Amino acid sequence: MGTILLPHLITGWHVDQAILSEDNRLVVIRFGDPTNNPDLDIMDEVLSKVAPMVQKWAVIYVCDIAKVPDFNHMYELNTNEEPFAVMFFFRNKHIMCDFGTGNNNKMNFVERNRQDVINILEAVYRGATKGKGQVNSPKDIYAGSNDLLQIIPRAIGTNDHAIYVFEAKNQCSAQAVRYSLYHHAMYVAFGNSGPGATRVGLLIDVYIFIMLIHDKNKM
């Protein structure tokens, strides 16, 4: 239902015009393929509720990348790797946001809490109006990873228990958990050094464990 309520950008030209036409408002575009994509449906539902609350300073659009593939290569849009990508633009400039995932180009995880979404949009908007090309998200989705590490020993043999506990506590999907853990591990491995780098092996092990119990549950 949320997808229907949001304005659709049906061609590459419409995407360009949406980005170019706003001088004072933040342009938010959710890219993704809605076919068999429950995470995208959830995010669109939240965005549709948030849109009227932020309409004075932000406008939210959706774009089906299966029908409009013009930006798939440019923005590395791929539903096989991420359920969707929410991107931010201000005065024809792409504004990046650090969510703690190692991928600052887009928001590619489900956030069910409307206020948290509003806070993210507001942080991006305020930073953009000050001339910043990148801002820090007020919510780091990776911050709760220690909770996941603590429950791993208790989760063995219980299928997706680890995912469900982490998902419930942090309000993000199992797919987003797997994606963000893996990419944060890669970020730490290749973009950082020092004490934090020692956690890479453990993070990758957690990622592999999650994939194993997920695949086992599907068998």
Disulfide bonds with the S-S distance in Angstrom:
none
